[in-house]
Amino acid sequence: MQELSEKRADIEEALSKARERGAQFTDIRIESSEGTSISTKDGITKINSSNELGAGIRAFLEGAWGFAYTTQVDHQGLANCAESAVSLAKAVYERAEKFSIDVPVFENTVKPTVQRLPTRVSIADKLDYVLLQEQEAKKTDKRVSSTEIGYNDVVLHKIIANSEGTYIDETVVRSIARAMIFAKEGALRQSGYKARGDSKGFELFLDGAEIGRIAASQAVSLLDAKPAPSGEFEAVLDPSLSGVFAHEAFGHASEADAIISGTSILAGKLKQKIGSDAVTIVDDPSLQSYGYMAYDDEGIQTRRKVLMERGILQSYLTDLETGSRLGLGSNGSARAQRYDAPPIVRMSNTFFEPGDYSFEELLDGFSGIYFVGWQYGYTTPTTGMLTFKSREAYVVERGELRDHLRDAALSAMTLEVLHNISAIGKTLAFDPGTCGKGGQMTPNTTGGAYMRVSDVVVGGM
């Protein structure tokens, strides 16, 4: 792991160089990361380790941004990179929409509190965990036909500094393991999935974390499930699926760059009623979870953001640029994949706030489809049209679970779903994952509780 804490003088010199060249604002993000990646697919195992060091520098000039990056993180390398960023900003200055930015200043050092730092755990121990999940999956049932187990960890140390005086020294640890298991009987093939991830170390997997067995059991059970019916139904969504709805259908629409570009169904709806009284949706980067960050990649302290409260749209996700252009300020929602990419507006830990109902109360007197898990799906940002395929589902008749279903998909319009959520359960659960946007991937967490929704279109896929 490269030592970054001694580079303050070099950073300040690079910031000074950018100001001399005419930048109104400059920020620097230096990252040093060390990680492990292990995967095994049907007995074939791959192991990779990474150790990266680099810096990204932005320069701002009356609405024009220039971004440059370098792997030469010394005095001369940072100074040259800062000059390149200013030159790029000047190159696009004439075509840029003019605006100013308001930059709050923070200074802090943030260290992780983990029990077993991944860099101090042997590759052999990590591999043993992965191979155990593979073995547990294979012995679940003879119909298990294919296994894919993945493990990733990273220790990321970053310095974020800017020309206004911000200086953040933050270290983040993330670990995640995933299992995708396939079962086959005749021509029918089904899959199961389970993941476990958090901003923790290897202690996350010391209790066994039986992702392989759980995913295999799901895949096998679906071989005996019936195809999903088609039609319009009342629905109950499990926390995994409701969490994905919070992220995919609502969260992306609340990102302020989509608001400014006019591609979001939430544009122009701030402080308006767009959902039922049961609905409160939050994005909270400060929450201990896989998408955790104490400061965003512009050096802004993160905080809990209530995006919708009791059906009323309260806020958008903003960074320095979008917050300034909308007159809202940044609320700490800027993220970059790594040092060689500029920060853009992103979610972190996005979830429905829990309600007052137990699962049994949600099912009481209910007839319809109970959806479990999320397999894949898509949304159309400008219209809010969504289609999600669940991992499994059940027919419910007067509160009783009946037929087990496979290949169940639901379709609806985002704003209609928000209005049609009639009740939310009291148990909040989270799932780790990775979100893609603008060619960048970032760690995220989706969360929710069981919820009851009326009038969704169900179909088999």
N, C-alpha and C positions, 0 to 999 in steps of 0.2 A: 504494500500500500504506500503510495507516494505521500510524502509529508507536505501538506499545503499551508500549514499554519505559519510558516516562516516567510511567506511570499507577500506579505502586506506591502512592503516597500515597492516591490515590482508592480503590484496592482495599482498602487497610488500613482506611480510614475506613468503607467499606461493611461490611466484616467486623465492625468494632467496633459499628456501628449494629445489625446483626443480633443480636449478643450482648446488647446493651442491651435489645432487644425480647424476649429470652428464649430464643433459639436455643441449643441445646447445641453444635451444630456447623454451620458454614456453609462452602460453597465457591463460588468464582467461576471461571468460564471465559469469557475474552474472546477472540474470534476475529476476525482480519482476513484476508480471503482475496482473491486476485486470480486469475482463470482465464480460459481460452479454450475454447470448444466449437465444433467445426466438423463438419458432416455434409453428405454428398452422397448423394442417392438418385436414381438414373437421370438424372443430369445436373442435378438441382436442388440447389443448394448453399445452406446456411444457416450463418451465422457469428454467434456470440454471445460477448460478453465480460462478465465479472462482476467486481464490486468490492464486497465486503460487509464490514460491521463490526457486531458485536453482542456481547452478553454474556448468559449464563445463570447464574442464582444459585439454589442450593439451600439450604434451611434444614432442620435435623433437630431433632426434639424427641421423645425417648423412643420411637422407632419411627415417628413421623409425619414425612413429608417434604412440604415445599412447594417448588415450582419456579416461577420467573418469569424472563422474559427481556426484554431491551430493546435498542433500537438507539441509545439515547441514552447513549453510553459516556463520560460525564463525571462529575464529582463528584456532582452532584445526581441524575443518571440512575441511577448505580449505587446510591446511597443509597436512592432510591425503590424500585428493583427488589429490594434486600435486604429492605426493609420488607414488600413484597408477598409475598416468599417465606416470611417468618416468619408472616405473617397466614394464608397458605394452610396451613402446617403446623399452626397452632393450630386451624384450622377442621376438620381431620380427626383431631385428637389423640384425641378420645374413642373413635373407632372403630378406631384403629390398634392393631395387635399390638405390644406393648411389647418392645423389645430395645435394647441399647446397641451402639455400634460402636467398633472399635479402629482407629485411624487412624495409620499410620506417616507420618513427615515426611520430605520430600525437598526439596532446593533445587538447581537446576541450570539452565544455559543450553545449549540444543542447537541447533546450526546445521547446515544441510545441506551436503554436499560434492558439488556437481554441476558438470559441465563447462559446460553451457549452460543457465542459468536461463531458464525459459520466458518470464518477463516481459521478458527481454532479447532475445527472438527475435521477428522481425516476423511479423505475421499472414500476410503474403505467403509467407514460407517455410513456415509451417505449412500453408497452403492448397495450396501446391505439392506437399507430401508427400501430402496427401489425394487431390488430383486425379491424381497419378501412380499411386496404388494403384487408383483407378477405371479409369484407362487400361490398366494392366497386366492387370486382371481382364477387361476387355472384349475385349482382343485375344488372350486365352488360347484361345478357341474360339468359333465362330459360334453355338453353342448357349447361351452365356451370355445370359440373358434379363433379369436385373435385378441391380443392384449397390447396396449400402448400405455406405458407409465412414464411420466416426466417429472423431473425435479429441478428446481432452479433456486439459487440464492444469490444475493448480492449485498456487499457492504459498500455503500456509496458515501464518499466524503466530498462535500462541495463548499466552495466559498462563493458568495454572491456579494458584490460590492458595486456601488455606483457613485457618480459624481456629486450627488447630493449629500453623501455621508453614510449611506447604508453600508454595513459590513456584517454579513451573516456567515457563521461557520457552523455548518450542520452536517451530522452524520446520520444516515438512515440505513436500517437493515431490513431486508425483505426476504421472505422464504415462501415457496409455494410448491406443492406437489399435485399432480393431476393424474387421473386414471380414466382412460377411455377403453371400454371392454365391449367386444362384440360376441354375440351368441348366434348360432345358426341351427336350423332344423329344416331339412329339405331345402326348398328355395327361399324360405323366409329367414331374413337376417335382421337382428335388432341390436341396439347399442345401449350401454349404460355409462353414466359419467359421474365422477365425484372429484371434487378439488378441496384442498385445504391450504390456505395461505394467510399471512398476516405480516405485520411489521415486527416480526420476532425472529429469533435465531432457531437453531436446530432443536431447541426444547419443544417446538411446535409438533414434532413427530415422535417424541419419546414415549407417548402413551399408545403407540401402535398406529394410530390414525389410519384405520383400515379402509382406505379409499379403494383399493383393488377389489376386496371382497364385496363392498357395498355396490360398486359399479357393476360387478359381475352378476350379483343377485338381481339387480334391476334389469339387466339385459336378458337374463334367462327367463325372468317372470313375464317379459313382454312377448316371448314366443307363444305363450298360451293366451295372450290377450286378443280381444276382438277388434276389428277395424272400427274406427270412430264413425259415428253417424254424421249426417249432414243436416244443416238447418239452423234456425235461430233458437238459442237456449239462454237460460239463466246460467251463470257460471260462478264457481268459486276458484280463485287462484291461490296457489301455495306461495310462501314467502319468496322462493326462488323466482317464480314467474312474475310476481308483483314487483320484485326488485328490478328485474330486467325492464319491465314497463316503465318504472320510475326513471331508469337510465336512458333507454333507447327512445321511447316515445316522448317523454317529457323533458328529460335532462338535456339532450342535445338541442331541443327547441328553446331552452332557456339560456343557452350560451350567447353572449352579447354580440359576437361577430355575426351570428345568424340573424339576430335582431336588426343590426345595422344594414346588412345586405338585403333584408326583406325576404329571406328564405325561411323564416320561422312562422309557424301558426300563432306564436305568442307575441309577435310584433304589434305594438300599439295597445296591448291589453293590460299593462301594469295597473295594479289596484282594481282590476275588474274581477267579477265573479266568473270563474271558468270551470268550477268543479263543485261537487257537493260539499256540504258541511263536514262530512266524514274525512275529507282529504287534506292532509298536511304533508308536504314533501320538503325534505331537507338535503342540503349538500354540506358535508362537514369534514374538511381535510384534517382537522385537529383530532378527529376520532381515531383511537388506536385500532387500526385495521390495515388491510393490504394497501389501500390508497392513501395512507397517512402522510402528511408533511406538515411540519411546524411553520415553515415559510415556503411561499411559492417560488417559482423560478425567476421572479422579478424582485425577490427579497421582501415581499409583503407578508406580514404575519397573517396566518390563516385563522379562520374562525367559522363557527357554525352559521350557516346562511339558510334562513327559512325562505324557500322559493315560493311556496304556496301555503297559506294558512287558512284552514277551514274553507277551502274552495276559492280563496281570493289570491290572485297572483301578486306576490309581494316584492319580488326581486329577480334580477337576472344575474348570471355569472359573468363577472367582469375582470379584465386586466387593466393595465395602466392606460392603454390606448382606448379601448372601448368604454371604460369607465369615464375617461375624460371627455370623449365625444358625446356620451349620453348624459353627462352631468351627474353621474352617480359615484364616481371614484372607483378605484380598484377594491374588490373584496377578496383578493388573494386567490384568484382562479387561473393564474398563468402557469402552464406546465410545458416542459420540453422533454423529448424522448431521451436526449443526452446532450453533451456539450456542443455537438456539431449541428444542432437544430435550434431555431429561435423559439422562444416561448409563445404559445397560443392559448386561447381560452379553452379550458378543459374542466371536466368534472373530477371528483375525487371519490368520496364515499357518499353515494346518493341513495336516498331511501324514503319510503313512506313511514311516517310516524305511526306507532301502533295505536289501536283503538281500545274498545272496552269489551270485546266479545271473545269468549273461548271458541275453540274450533267446533266444539259440540253445539254451541249456541248459533254459530253461523250456519250449521247444517240443519238445525231444528226446523222441520217443516219444508225444507228446501228440496226441490226437484230440478235437476239439470245436469251439468257436467262439472266435475271437479278436476282441474288441470294441475299436474305435478311437474315441476321442473321446466327448463327451457333448453331447446335443442338448437334452433336457429330462427332467424326472422329478419324482417326489414321494415323500415318505416319510410314514408314519403314526407320529407320535412315541410314542404310548402302546403300540403293538404292535410297532413296528420293521419293518412291512411296507414294502418299497421297490419301485419300478418306475422304471427308467432307460431312456431311448431313446438308443442310441449313434449317432454320426454315420455310421459305417460299420462293417462287420465282415467277417470271412473265415472260411470253413470251413477247418479244419485237419485233415489226415489223416496220422497217423503223423509228425508234425513238419513237414509240408509245407503251405504256404499253397495253397489251392485256390480255390473259388468266392468272388468278391467279392460281398458282401451289402449290401443297403440295407434301411432301415426295420426294424432289429433292436432289440428291446427285451428287457431281462432283468428278472426279478422274483425276489425272495428275501426272507428275513427277516434283519434286520441281525445279530443275535447268531449265527444259523446261518452267515452268510457269514464272520464273524470267526473262527469255529471251523473253517471249511472252507478257509481260505487255507493252502495247503500250501507255497508257495514265493514269494519276492519277489525281484525283480531288483535289480541293483547300481547302476543308473543312475537318479538322482533328477531329476525334472523338475517345473517349476511352471507354473501358468496363472493369470493375473490375472483378477479378476472383481469383481462387486458382489453383496453379500448383503443380503436384506431380512428385517427382523424388527421387530415392533411398530410398523410404519409408518415405520421408519427404514432407510435404505440406507447401507452402509459399504463401503469398498474392502477386498477380501480376496484371499488367494492360496490356491489349492488345490495340493497336491503329492502325488506318489507315484512309484512305480516299476511296471514290469510285474509282474503277480502272477497266480498260478494259483489258481483257485477251483473246487471241485467242487460239483455239484448245484445249478445255477441253472436256472430256468425261462426258456426263450427263446421269444419270439413275435414276429410281424411286427405293425407298427402303421402 
